[in-house]
């Protein structure tokens, strides 16, 4: 039989409080008088997934947007595992293999991102730039980060002969070489326009094989995740998600390092660096401009919409789109220039649903002409020549290049994979495979613990900085509970037997409290069957779990990555928090009341979240426990279906980190 702990309500002894509390008791005892009732049964919503509808409601004032944008940027950084940013390698690139071609040069780049993890790519420069001409020419150039999407082999992509014929016949492409590799065509043309371009490999594409394509983009389709060992754990595991380690986060770190590399090149103007990419590269483009304020402008092609939010694991991270979506995330670029494109795909509705809201947002922040949409519903998903011409014109205006528009491509010499690869005898490939992946996550976690975890040698200023990071992390996660309010009220408080209460996992008891302590008057009510108003025990069930079992529900997706569920939905304990807040609110209403929470080991996480979320209403937490001082349920989680699973929990130091926010408001008691 499962032991039920209690949560005790704390309140000023006002008549309004007693009436509200008595009303809950009356409802409870009138329907049977059992010692427990369940919250969260009626009008149960479904889990959200990436194929939902994600509209953006524009705030009424610029001040409201700035407040919202600040919270959303924090949520985004937390979701990507870059709050704080890990200690990065020095972004000094190895550049070799330069070739001079018609109006531009191309070089091979190897760049260390996290220590031991490398970014590879091709660097295109205008023929007249200082670096491209051995220092003879002067002047700094604007630059573009080119983030490719899910085209086979990425930088090494080659369309089939049939695809090439179709692209040219439809008017999508003008030249065979551009039809074979449209990404190389874009980089060449931008360089011919006077722009430095770095096309870098997404994880698992072209030369980036330390984590291969199957792991980075097809996780779980044909195989299961390998186990953790003493050396470390794989990505997608509960441990990795607990530390905020994901493919999307790692790609974003790579993008940040690629930006830093460009900004430091002698021939690049660091204040004029933009980013573009299509499809998954479009996702990386608007996410990068959301978290890196130095990016001058962003053009995510065929990606941003209120519809499908990103199908690949490299486009999803736990917490990223909880209570938000791609339109609002793209809006974080404001007031910097933002442009998007559409095609006959999920972006086709943008002119009516999504773009008007971004126009209103840009008008709100005083830069209405800096958001643009280039439509192309007559073509399928693409970054073809027609779309690229729009991009070239946008870059021309963004950088003040003064070129006549439209800017049309001319043919170029196509380079194949053996000519583009950055690896050779002098530059051997770095370690790869699952052992490398485990070593990466372990070293990455050690960095996180050093950056956030308390150390005995920390100076007071460092201690304060770490406490601030922990507080920002946990409070941002607990804020999601607001989206699960209103799912339980007096109208859907109902009785339950012991067996059903046990399956609900969390038991709650509310007890009146006055400013001088617990109200021991224990008033009785005949209507309530003689029960004392000093207590109500309820069971708080996950409002999204129809079965009420011990396995948290997941969305339907062939890839069992946590981000497909928890990228769009708060974890179970935060959903329960929303229901618990309703229960407390129903009991004490709008009085100047608070609650004292009395809990055991099974409820301490929920109680700590509640006290963190509602510090002005929760006076203290009394934790009855026989556990050791290092008790931390987050470290025992072995599955993302465990109701205790909370993404980022280990990054923010688990239960000790959460309790540290409460200070002396938490009191341990022996059973």
Buried (B, 14 or more C-beta within 10 A) or exposed (E): EEEBBBBBBBBBBBEBBBEBBBBBBBBBBEEEEBBBBBBBBEEBEEBBBBBBEBEBEBBEEBEEBEEBBEBBBBBBBBBBBBBBBBEBBEBEBBBEBBEEBEBBBBBBBBBBBBBBBBBBBBBBBBBBBBBBBEEEBEEBBBBBBBBBBBBEBBBBBBBEEEBBEBBBEEEBBBBBBBBBBBBBBBBBBBBBBBBBBBBBBBBBBBBBBBBBBEBBBBBBEEEEBBEBEEEBBBBBBBBBBBBBBBBBBBBBBBBBBBBBBBBEBEBBBBEBBBBBBBBBBBBBBBBBBBBBEEBBBBBBBBBBBBBBBBBBBBBBBBBBBBBBBBBBBBBBBBBBBBBBBBBBBBBBBBEEBBBBBBBBBBBBBEBEEBBBBBBBBEBEBBBBBBBBBBBBBBBBBBBEBEBEEEBEBEEBEBBEEEBBBBBEEEBEBBEBEBEBBBBBBBBBBBBBBEBBBBEEEEEEEEEEBBBEBBBBBBBBBBBBBBBBBBBBBBEBBBBBEEEBBBBBBBBBBBBBBBEEEBBEEEBEBEEBBEBBBBBBBBBBBBBBBEEBBEEBBBBEBEBBBBBBBBBBBBBBBBBBBBBBBBBBBBBBBEBEBBBBBBBBBBBBBBBBBBBBBBBEBBBBBBBBBEBEEEBBBBBEBEBBBBBBBBBBBBBBBBBBBBBBBBEEBBEBEEE
